[in-house]
């Protein structure tokens, strides 16, 4: 019994990642399913575009990036659970920006937009509301509240939006964010982040009651 209780978790991102790096196809598929929706949300915020406004070809490009990255995991050395999503988001963001520059706005405008009902809002909602996730009344508010959250985030300056993404969506430490963004020390990052979250929460509708 003691040995069983002391056993390492079998489903953490790093455990599954190591299995995928060792050539386990099932582990690779699990990573893809686990990160596909999260990556789409992260990239949409990084490029300053609503998730519901992503065109099908843009979603396809992000998912292609995800697949190719998982096929070449040997070049990635994980430092933390959040580092994988951050690495993937940088690859996808760069590929998407390159594609936008190559194809031009007119061609992209001819694509089809995904229906809002096809998209999960749980990841974004749980990243904003304190306590790890929305309340039952917030869940009941559904896509309308998720849209308000997304609008608030997209209205932020790019620096603040990236800070939010790295901390809340990619779950990077303040030390990791300080290394990524030229904003000062980890203590400075922590202070900027605290003020940012206070502003965001103050602008959100209070749905805790009912």
N, C-alpha and C positions, 0 to 999 in steps of 0.2 A: 504493500500500500504506500509506504513512504517513498519507494522508488518511483511509483507511478505519479505521486504528487510532485516529486521533484523534477519530473521530465520536462524538457523544454517545450514551449508552445510549438505546435506543428503547422500553424496557419498564419504566422506573422509574415509581413511582407518580406523581410530579410531571409527567412527560412525558405519561402517559396521562390524568392529570387535566386538563391544559391542553387536550388534544385534546377531551375531553368537554365542557369549558367552551366550546369553539369550536363545539359542536353535533355532534360525531362520535358517532353512536349506537352504533357498535361499541365505541368507547372507554368509553362509559357502561356498556355491558353487561360489559366486562372489569372495570371497577371494582366493579360489583355482585358478580360472581363471586369476585373477589379478596377482598372485604371481608365478604361475607355471614356466613361461618362465624366469622370473627374477631370481628365485631360481636356476634354472639349470645353468644359466650363472655365478652366484655368486659362486656356488659350484665348477664348472669347474675351475675357476681361483684359488680358495682357495686350491684345490688339485693339481694345476699345470698342468692341462690337457686342451687341446683345446676343446671347446664346440662341434665342429664338430666331435671330436674323441670319444665322450662319447658313450659307448656301450648301446644297448637297455636295458640290465639288469641294468646298472648303472642309466639310466634315470628312469627306473621303480622304483628303490630303492629310488631315490630322490622324486619322485611323491608319493610313498607310505608314506614316511616320512611326506610330506606335508599333506596328507589326515589324517594320524593319529594325527598330531599336531592339526589340525583344529577340530578333534573330541574330543580333550582334552584341549580346550582353557581356561578352568577354572583355570589352573595352571599358566597362563601367565598374568602378569600385565603390560600393555603398558605404557611406559614413553614418547614415541614420535612416530611419523609416521614411522621413519626408524627402530625403535627397533624391530618391528615385523619381518621384513625381516632378520635382524641380528639374532634373536632368531631361526628362521626357518633354516637359513643357518648353524648355529652351530649344530643343530640337524642332518641335512642332511649330513653335512661334517663328523661328527663323525660316523654316520651310514655307510657312503660310505667307509671311511677308515677301519672300522671294517670288512666290507664285503670283501674288497680287501685283508686284512690280512688272513681272513678265507679261501677264495677261491683260492688265489694264482694267479700269473700272467698268468700261462699257461691256466687255465680254463677261465679266463676273456678274453684272446685273441681269444677265439672261438666265442665270441659274434658278433652281427651284429652292424655296425656303422650306425648311422642315416645319411640320405642324407643331405647335406649342405642346400639344398633348403627348407627343412622342418623347418629350424631354423630361428628365427627372429633376426636380428642384430641391430634393432632400439634402444633397451635398452642400449647396450654397446656403440653404436655410440654416443648417446645423453649424455652419462656419461663422454665422453672425450672432445668433441668439445665445446668451449666456446659458450655462448649465449643460452644454453638449448637444442641445437640439431644441427644436420648437416645441411649444406646449400643444396639447390637443386642440385648443382653439386656433392656434397658429396653423396647425396641419389642416384644420377644417377650412381655413382661409385659402389654402391651396395656392394655385398659380398666381392669383391676384397679389398676394403678399410677396411671393417670390419675385414677381415683376417689379414691385416697389423696391425690394432689396437690390435687384440688379441695376435699376435706374440710379439709385443712390451711389452705387459703386462706380458706375460708368461716368457719373458726374464728377467724380474725384479727379484731382490732378493726377497725371500719370505716375508721379513718384509715390503718392499715397496709395494709389490703386495697386502698384507693384508691391509695396510694403504689405498691404493687406493680403495679397495673393501668396507671397512668400511665407508669411507667418500663419495665416488662418487656413489656407488651402493646401500649401505644400508642407506646412508644419515644420519649417526650419527654425533653428534656434536663433537667438539674437546675435550670437557670435557668427553664425553662418550668414545671416542677413548683412551684418556689417562687412563681411568679406565680399559679398555680392554687390552691395550698393554703397556708393561713396557718400555716406551720410554721417560718418563719425564713428564713435565707439559703440560697443554693444549697449552701454548704458544710455547713450543718446538715442539709439534705435528703440530701446524699450520705452523711453519717454515719448518719442514721436508716435509710437504704436498705441500707447495708452490714451493719448489725446485723440488720436484718430478714431479709436473704437468708441470713446465717449461721445464724440460728435455723431458717429453713425447711429448708435443706440438711441441718442436723443432725438434723431430724426425719424426713427421707425415708429409705426403705430403701436400703441400699447394694447396687445391682445392677450395679456396674461390672465385676464378675468373672463369668465363666461365659459 
